[in-house]
């Protein structure tokens, strides 16, 4: 159970990071 929760948290973190990066790119433009 702990492993699944940890994996899920990592996936969400990665997704959030990608979205933030996209916004940064737009702002730079």
N, CA, C and O atoms as a Tripos MOL2 file, in Angstrom:
@<TRIPOS>MOLECULE
protein
  116   115    29     0     0
PROTEIN
NO_CHARGES

@<TRIPOS>ATOM
      1 N           0.8370   -1.2020    0.0000 N.3       1 UNK1
      2 CA          0.0000    0.0000    0.0000 C.3       1 UNK1
      3 C           0.8850    1.2710    0.0000 C.2       1 UNK1
      4 O           0.6520    2.2140   -0.7560 O.2       1 UNK1
      5 N           1.8680    1.2530    0.8450 N.am      2 UNK2
      6 CA          2.7590    2.4380    0.9440 C.3       2 UNK2
      7 C           3.4370    2.6760   -0.4190 C.2       2 UNK2
      8 O           3.5550    3.8130   -0.8780 O.2       2 UNK2
      9 N           3.8660    1.6030   -1.0370 N.am      3 UNK3
     10 CA          4.5640    1.7320   -2.3350 C.3       3 UNK3
     11 C           3.6400    2.4090   -3.3570 C.2       3 UNK3
     12 O           4.0540    3.3210   -4.0730 O.2       3 UNK3
     13 N           2.4210    1.9630   -3.4120 N.am      4 UNK4
     14 CA          1.4770    2.5380   -4.4000 C.3       4 UNK4
     15 C           1.2720    4.0300   -4.1280 C.2       4 UNK4
     16 O           1.2740    4.8460   -5.0500 O.2       4 UNK4
     17 N           1.0980    4.3660   -2.8740 N.am      5 UNK5
     18 CA          0.8680    5.7850   -2.5400 C.3       5 UNK5
     19 C           2.1020    6.6150   -2.9390 C.2       5 UNK5
     20 O           1.9780    7.7070   -3.4940 O.2       5 UNK5
     21 N           3.2490    6.0900   -2.6550 N.am      6 UNK6
     22 CA          4.4920    6.8220   -2.9870 C.3       6 UNK6
     23 C           4.5960    6.9890   -4.5160 C.2       6 UNK6
     24 O           4.9290    8.0670   -5.0080 O.2       6 UNK6
     25 N           4.3130    5.9360   -5.2340 N.am      7 UNK7
     26 CA          4.4070    5.9970   -6.7120 C.3       7 UNK7
     27 C           3.4100    7.0350   -7.2330 C.2       7 UNK7
     28 O           3.7300    7.8230   -8.1240 O.2       7 UNK7
     29 N           2.2170    7.0270   -6.6740 N.am      8 UNK8
     30 CA          1.1760    7.9550   -7.1500 C.3       8 UNK8
     31 C           1.6580    9.3980   -6.8900 C.2       8 UNK8
     32 O           1.4870   10.2830   -7.7280 O.2       8 UNK8
     33 N           2.2460    9.6030   -5.7400 N.am      9 UNK9
     34 CA          2.6840   10.9740   -5.3720 C.3       9 UNK9
     35 C           3.7800   11.4190   -6.3850 C.2       9 UNK9
     36 O           3.8120   12.5750   -6.8080 O.2       9 UNK9
     37 N           4.6400   10.5050   -6.7450 N.am     10 UNK10
     38 CA          5.7270   10.8560   -7.6720 C.3      10 UNK10
     39 C           5.1410   11.2500   -9.0330 C.2      10 UNK10
     40 O           5.5800   12.2110   -9.6660 O.2      10 UNK10
     41 N           4.1430   10.4810   -9.4580 N.am     11 UNK11
     42 CA          3.5330   10.7590  -10.7720 C.3      11 UNK11
     43 C           2.9040   12.1620  -10.7510 C.2      11 UNK11
     44 O           3.0960   12.9480  -11.6790 O.2      11 UNK11
     45 N           2.1760   12.4560   -9.7160 N.am     12 UNK12
     46 CA          1.5090   13.7700   -9.6270 C.3      12 UNK12
     47 C           2.5670   14.8830   -9.6130 C.2      12 UNK12
     48 O           2.4130   15.9180  -10.2600 O.2      12 UNK12
     49 N           3.6250   14.6410   -8.8720 N.am     13 UNK13
     50 CA          4.6930   15.6590   -8.7730 C.3      13 UNK13
     51 C           5.2570   15.9240  -10.1800 C.2      13 UNK13
     52 O           5.4630   17.0750  -10.5670 O.2      13 UNK13
     53 N           5.4940   14.8790  -10.9110 N.am     14 UNK14
     54 CA          6.0580   15.0280  -12.2690 C.3      14 UNK14
     55 C           5.0790   15.8240  -13.1380 C.2      14 UNK14
     56 O           5.4830   16.7270  -13.8710 O.2      14 UNK14
     57 N           3.8170   15.4900  -13.0500 N.am     15 UNK15
     58 CA          2.8120   16.1780  -13.8780 C.3      15 UNK15
     59 C           2.7920   17.6710  -13.5460 C.2      15 UNK15
     60 O           2.7940   18.5260  -14.4320 O.2      15 UNK15
     61 N           2.7730   17.9520  -12.2500 N.am     16 UNK16
     62 CA          2.7220   19.3650  -11.8300 C.3      16 UNK16
     63 C           3.9780   20.0870  -12.3510 C.2      16 UNK16
     64 O           3.9050   21.2320  -12.7950 O.2      16 UNK16
     65 N           5.0970   19.4190  -12.2900 N.am     17 UNK17
     66 CA          6.3660   20.0380  -12.7280 C.3      17 UNK17
     67 C           6.2630   20.3690  -14.2310 C.2      17 UNK17
     68 O           6.6950   21.4360  -14.6670 O.2      17 UNK17
     69 N           5.6990   19.4600  -14.9980 N.am     18 UNK18
     70 CA          5.6040   19.6750  -16.4520 C.3      18 UNK18
     71 C           4.7190   20.9090  -16.7180 C.2      18 UNK18
     72 O           5.0560   21.7610  -17.5400 O.2      18 UNK18
     73 N           3.6060   20.9850  -16.0220 N.am     19 UNK19
     74 CA          2.6810   22.1030  -16.2400 C.3      19 UNK19
     75 C           3.3980   23.4260  -15.9010 C.2      19 UNK19
     76 O           3.2680   24.4180  -16.6190 O.2      19 UNK19
     77 N           4.1360   23.4130  -14.8220 N.am     20 UNK20
     78 CA          4.8240   24.6490  -14.3870 C.3      20 UNK20
     79 C           5.8480   25.0350  -15.4790 C.2      20 UNK20
     80 O           6.0090   26.2130  -15.7970 O.2      20 UNK20
     81 N           6.5080   24.0630  -16.0230 N.am     21 UNK21
     82 CA          7.5470   24.3430  -17.0380 C.3      21 UNK21
     83 C           6.8730   24.9850  -18.2570 C.2      21 UNK21
     84 O           7.3970   25.9370  -18.8360 O.2      21 UNK21
     85 N           5.7340   24.4660  -18.6290 N.am     22 UNK22
     86 CA          5.0340   24.9800  -19.8210 C.3      22 UNK22
     87 C           4.6930   26.4630  -19.5710 C.2      22 UNK22
     88 O           4.8550   27.3030  -20.4560 O.2      22 UNK22
     89 N           4.2350   26.7580  -18.3880 N.am     23 UNK23
     90 CA          3.8400   28.1460  -18.0780 C.3      23 UNK23
     91 C           5.1000   29.0390  -18.1680 C.2      23 UNK23
     92 O           5.0600   30.1520  -18.6920 O.2      23 UNK23
     93 N           6.1870   28.5170  -17.6500 N.am     24 UNK24
     94 CA          7.4220   29.3130  -17.6760 C.3      24 UNK24
     95 C           7.7940   29.6400  -19.1330 C.2      24 UNK24
     96 O           8.1950   30.7600  -19.4480 O.2      24 UNK24
     97 N           7.6580   28.6800  -19.9710 N.am     25 UNK25
     98 CA          8.0390   28.8660  -21.3830 C.3      25 UNK25
     99 C           7.1500   29.9630  -21.9730 C.2      25 UNK25
    100 O           7.6320   30.8420  -22.6880 O.2      25 UNK25
    101 N           5.8840   29.9080  -21.6770 N.am     26 UNK26
    102 CA          4.9650   30.9100  -22.2300 C.3      26 UNK26
    103 C           5.3380   32.3100  -21.7270 C.2      26 UNK26
    104 O           5.3320   33.2830  -22.4810 O.2      26 UNK26
    105 N           5.6550   32.3770  -20.4580 N.am     27 UNK27
    106 CA          5.9950   33.6890  -19.8690 C.3      27 UNK27
    107 C           7.2630   34.2320  -20.5470 C.2      27 UNK27
    108 O           7.3510   35.4230  -20.8450 O.2      27 UNK27
    109 N           8.2050   33.3810  -20.7790 N.am     28 UNK28
    110 CA          9.4660   33.8130  -21.4140 C.3      28 UNK28
    111 C           9.1670   34.3560  -22.8150 C.2      28 UNK28
    112 O           9.7730   35.3270  -23.2680 O.2      28 UNK28
    113 N           8.2230   33.7030  -23.4820 N.am     29 UNK29
    114 CA          7.8910   34.1150  -24.8530 C.3      29 UNK29
    115 C           7.3010   35.5180  -24.7660 C.2      29 UNK29
    116 O           6.9370   36.0990  -25.7890 O.2      29 UNK29
@<TRIPOS>BOND
     1     1     2 1
     2     2     3 1
     3     3     4 2
     4     3     5 am
     5     5     6 1
     6     6     7 1
     7     7     8 2
     8     7     9 am
     9     9    10 1
    10    10    11 1
    11    11    12 2
    12    11    13 am
    13    13    14 1
    14    14    15 1
    15    15    16 2
    16    15    17 am
    17    17    18 1
    18    18    19 1
    19    19    20 2
    20    19    21 am
    21    21    22 1
    22    22    23 1
    23    23    24 2
    24    23    25 am
    25    25    26 1
    26    26    27 1
    27    27    28 2
    28    27    29 am
    29    29    30 1
    30    30    31 1
    31    31    32 2
    32    31    33 am
    33    33    34 1
    34    34    35 1
    35    35    36 2
    36    35    37 am
    37    37    38 1
    38    38    39 1
    39    39    40 2
    40    39    41 am
    41    41    42 1
    42    42    43 1
    43    43    44 2
    44    43    45 am
    45    45    46 1
    46    46    47 1
    47    47    48 2
    48    47    49 am
    49    49    50 1
    50    50    51 1
    51    51    52 2
    52    51    53 am
    53    53    54 1
    54    54    55 1
    55    55    56 2
    56    55    57 am
    57    57    58 1
    58    58    59 1
    59    59    60 2
    60    59    61 am
    61    61    62 1
    62    62    63 1
    63    63    64 2
    64    63    65 am
    65    65    66 1
    66    66    67 1
    67    67    68 2
    68    67    69 am
    69    69    70 1
    70    70    71 1
    71    71    72 2
    72    71    73 am
    73    73    74 1
    74    74    75 1
    75    75    76 2
    76    75    77 am
    77    77    78 1
    78    78    79 1
    79    79    80 2
    80    79    81 am
    81    81    82 1
    82    82    83 1
    83    83    84 2
    84    83    85 am
    85    85    86 1
    86    86    87 1
    87    87    88 2
    88    87    89 am
    89    89    90 1
    90    90    91 1
    91    91    92 2
    92    91    93 am
    93    93    94 1
    94    94    95 1
    95    95    96 2
    96    95    97 am
    97    97    98 1
    98    98    99 1
    99    99   100 2
   100    99   101 am
   101   101   102 1
   102   102   103 1
   103   103   104 2
   104   103   105 am
   105   105   106 1
   106   106   107 1
   107   107   108 2
   108   107   109 am
   109   109   110 1
   110   110   111 1
   111   111   112 2
   112   111   113 am
   113   113   114 1
   114   114   115 1
   115   115   116 2
@<TRIPOS>SUBSTRUCTURE
     1 UNK1         2 RESIDUE 1 A UNK
     2 UNK2         6 RESIDUE 1 A UNK
     3 UNK3        10 RESIDUE 1 A UNK
     4 UNK4        14 RESIDUE 1 A UNK
     5 UNK5        18 RESIDUE 1 A UNK
     6 UNK6        22 RESIDUE 1 A UNK
     7 UNK7        26 RESIDUE 1 A UNK
     8 UNK8        30 RESIDUE 1 A UNK
     9 UNK9        34 RESIDUE 1 A UNK
    10 UNK10       38 RESIDUE 1 A UNK
    11 UNK11       42 RESIDUE 1 A UNK
    12 UNK12       46 RESIDUE 1 A UNK
    13 UNK13       50 RESIDUE 1 A UNK
    14 UNK14       54 RESIDUE 1 A UNK
    15 UNK15       58 RESIDUE 1 A UNK
    16 UNK16       62 RESIDUE 1 A UNK
    17 UNK17       66 RESIDUE 1 A UNK
    18 UNK18       70 RESIDUE 1 A UNK
    19 UNK19       74 RESIDUE 1 A UNK
    20 UNK20       78 RESIDUE 1 A UNK
    21 UNK21       82 RESIDUE 1 A UNK
    22 UNK22       86 RESIDUE 1 A UNK
    23 UNK23       90 RESIDUE 1 A UNK
    24 UNK24       94 RESIDUE 1 A UNK
    25 UNK25       98 RESIDUE 1 A UNK
    26 UNK26      102 RESIDUE 1 A UNK
    27 UNK27      106 RESIDUE 1 A UNK
    28 UNK28      110 RESIDUE 1 A UNK
    29 UNK29      114 RESIDUE 1 A UNK
